[in-house]
């Protein structure tokens, strides 16, 4: 949602003077934090916003659903792989008491937007954005040093899905730089024994994902099958795994409208 005026904030009950104050506040945010081609998207939570670009990959409801399911305690360190514009890292920091949240993004322009969004939302004391390759991130963060790893990865293999000429969007959607197995391997190496891994992905890749998760000692514990608009066919899934956990998984169905 682009923040252009108070109407987009969906608050018709406010007085005109209050609407003017909100519009002025958004204008100040834009002037301070935005660069050419960028916009502010409303996160609809505690007045928070995120920076997006009209020609780059923008977050979807998949990232919001994933972030909303993460449970983090006060002492936890959370790593968000493939953070993009930082939506998941920012929402986890805002909605949980996690001590530290780290977003990892290989594309420098996306990492820069994420960093500015963190600053804009006054989360710099708890959220850090690293412009690094997920495949090598353990060398920087540390092996077995993280309580929770989260990822909304590229959904499509290079030869699948709709090809995008825009390189930024193509990298975010396709496994050009990060195959699924490499991401899962890095997640397993990052998370502590007994730690948790959360991932959202397309349903047609569920079997592949479970095989790879098991290969790297990430035992599925909860599976959320997600349908949209009242349909009966699962489109995406969220899987929650425990490093070194025992076998046994609970399955839930979620309808996303």
C-alpha positions in Angstrom: 0.0 0.0 0.0 1.5 3.3 -1.0 1.2 6.1 1.6 0.0 9.1 -0.3 -2.6 10.6 2.0 -4.6 9.8 5.1 -7.2 7.9 3.2 -4.8 5.0 2.6 -4.4 4.6 6.3 -8.0 3.4 6.5 -9.0 5.7 9.4 -12.2 7.5 8.3 -13.3 8.2 11.9 -10.5 10.7 12.4 -11.1 14.4 12.4 -9.7 16.5 9.5 -7.0 18.0 11.8 -5.8 14.6 12.8 -5.7 13.4 9.2 -3.6 16.4 8.3 -1.2 15.6 11.1 -0.8 12.0 9.8 -0.3 13.2 6.3 2.4 15.6 7.5 4.1 12.9 9.5 4.3 10.6 6.4 5.6 13.5 4.3 8.4 14.0 6.8 9.3 10.3 6.8 9.4 10.3 3.0 11.6 13.4 2.8 14.0 12.0 5.4 14.3 8.3 4.3 13.2 7.9 0.6 15.3 7.9 -2.5 14.2 8.3 -6.1 11.5 5.7 -7.1 10.8 4.6 -3.6 7.6 4.8 -1.5 6.4 4.1 2.0 4.2 1.0 2.5 2.1 0.9 5.6 2.6 -2.2 7.8 -0.7 -1.5 9.6 1.0 -2.1 13.0 1.9 0.6 15.5 2.3 3.2 12.8 5.2 1.4 11.2 6.2 1.6 7.5 8.6 0.0 5.1 10.5 1.4 2.2 9.7 -0.2 -1.2 10.7 0.6 -4.8 8.4 0.5 -7.8 11.0 -1.4 -9.9 12.2 -3.9 -7.2 10.7 -6.8 -5.4 8.0 -5.8 -2.9 6.8 -7.9 0.0 3.6 -9.9 -0.2 1.2 -11.3 2.4 3.3 -14.5 2.5 6.1 -12.7 4.4 3.5 -11.2 6.9 1.9 -14.6 7.5 5.3 -16.1 8.2 6.5 -13.4 10.5 3.2 -13.6 12.5 3.8 -17.2 13.3 7.3 -16.8 14.7 7.5 -17.2 18.5 10.6 -15.7 20.0 11.6 -15.3 23.6 13.5 -12.4 25.3 17.0 -13.9 25.0 16.5 -15.2 21.4 18.6 -14.3 18.4 16.6 -14.6 15.2 18.1 -14.7 11.7 15.9 -13.9 8.6 17.5 -15.3 5.5 16.6 -13.7 2.1 15.3 -10.7 4.0 14.7 -8.5 0.9 13.4 -5.2 2.1 13.4 -6.3 5.7 9.7 -7.0 6.2 10.0 -10.2 8.2 12.9 -9.0 10.3 11.1 -5.8 11.2 7.8 -7.5 12.0 9.5 -10.1 14.2 11.3 -7.3 16.1 8.0 -5.4 16.5 5.8 -8.3 17.5 8.1 -10.4 19.7 10.5 -9.8 22.5 13.5 -11.2 20.6 16.8 -9.8 21.8 18.4 -9.6 18.4 17.1 -9.9 14.8 19.5 -10.2 11.8 18.4 -9.9 8.3 20.6 -11.3 5.5 20.2 -10.1 1.9 22.6 -10.6 -1.0 21.3 -7.8 -3.1 23.0 -4.5 -2.0 20.1 -2.2 -3.0 17.5 -4.3 -1.2 19.8 -4.5 1.9 20.2 -0.7 1.8 16.4 -0.2 1.7 16.0 -2.7 4.6 18.6 -0.9 6.7 16.9 2.4 6.2 13.5 0.9 7.1 15.0 -0.4 10.3 16.3 3.1 11.1 13.0 4.7 10.2 11.1 2.4 12.6 13.6 3.0 15.4 14.7 -0.6 15.6 18.4 -0.1 15.1 19.2 -1.3 18.6 17.7 -4.7 17.9 17.8 -5.3 14.2 20.8 -5.5 11.9 20.9 -6.0 8.2 23.8 -7.8 6.6 24.5 -7.5 2.9 25.9 -11.0 2.5 25.4 -14.3 0.7 23.3 -16.8 2.7 25.6 -19.6 1.6 28.5 -18.1 3.5 26.6 -16.4 6.4 27.7 -18.9 9.1 31.3 -17.6 8.7 30.0 -14.2 9.9 27.3 -15.0 12.4 28.7 -18.2 13.7 27.8 -21.9 13.5 25.2 -23.1 15.9 24.8 -19.6 17.4 21.2 -18.8 16.6 17.9 -19.7 18.3 15.6 -19.2 15.4 16.1 -19.0 11.6 13.3 -17.8 9.3 13.2 -17.7 5.5 10.8 -16.7 2.7 13.1 -18.0 -0.1 12.9 -17.8 -3.9 10.0 -20.1 -4.8 11.0 -21.2 -8.3 13.8 -23.1 -9.8 15.6 -21.2 -12.6 13.7 -23.0 -15.3 10.3 -22.7 -13.7 7.7 -20.0 -13.1 7.3 -16.8 -15.1 10.7 -15.4 -16.1 11.3 -11.8 -15.1 13.7 -9.5 -17.1 14.1 -7.3 -14.0 17.2 -8.8 -12.3 16.2 -7.8 -8.8 12.8 -9.4 -9.0 14.2 -12.5 -10.8 16.7 -13.1 -8.0 14.0 -12.8 -5.4 11.6 -15.2 -7.2 14.0 -17.7 -8.8 16.9 -19.8 -7.4 19.4 -18.0 -9.4 21.8 -17.3 -6.5 20.4 -19.6 -3.8 19.1 -23.1 -4.5 16.7 -24.5 -1.9 19.2 -27.1 -0.6 21.9 -24.5 0.0 19.5 -22.3 2.0 18.3 -25.2 4.2 21.9 -26.3 4.7 22.9 -22.8 5.9 19.8 -22.6 8.1 20.7 -25.9 9.8 24.3 -24.8 10.3 23.2 -21.5 11.9 20.6 -22.8 14.3 21.4 -24.3 17.7 20.5 -27.9 18.6 16.9 -27.6 19.7 16.5 -24.3 17.8 13.7 -23.6 15.4 13.4 -23.0 11.7 10.4 -21.4 9.9 9.9 -21.4 6.2 7.2 -20.6 3.7 7.1 -22.1 0.2 5.0 -23.3 -2.7 3.0 -26.5 -2.1 4.3 -28.3 -5.1 7.7 -28.3 -3.5 6.6 -29.7 -0.1 7.9 -33.2 -0.7 11.3 -31.9 -1.8 11.5 -29.5 1.1 10.8 -32.3 3.7 13.4 -34.5 2.2 16.0 -31.7 2.4 15.0 -30.6 5.9 15.4 -34.2 7.2 18.7 -34.5 5.5 20.0 -31.5 7.5 18.5 -32.5 10.8 15.7 -30.0 10.7 12.7 -32.1 11.9 9.3 -30.9 10.8 7.1 -30.3 13.8 4.2 -28.1 12.5 2.9 -27.8 8.9 0.4 -25.1 8.0 -1.3 -25.7 4.6 -2.5 -22.4 3.2 -5.5 -22.0 0.9 -6.7 -18.7 -0.5 -10.1 -17.1 -1.0 -12.0 -20.2 0.3 -10.4 -22.6 -2.1 -9.8 -26.2 -1.2 -6.4 -26.6 -2.9 -3.3 -25.7 -0.9 -1.2 -23.0 -2.6 1.6 -22.4 -0.1 2.7 -23.9 3.2 4.6 -22.8 6.3 6.7 -25.4 8.0 8.2 -25.2 11.5 11.1 -27.4 12.2 13.2 -28.2 15.3 17.0 -28.9 15.0 17.6 -32.4 16.2 13.9 -32.9 17.1 12.0 -36.2 17.4 9.7 -37.3 14.6 6.0 -36.2 14.7 4.3 -33.4 12.9 1.0 -31.5 13.5 -0.9 -30.3 10.5 -3.1 -27.2 10.4 -5.1 -25.6 7.6 -5.1 -21.8 7.2 -7.4 -19.9 4.8 -5.9 -16.7 3.6 -8.4 -14.1 2.3 
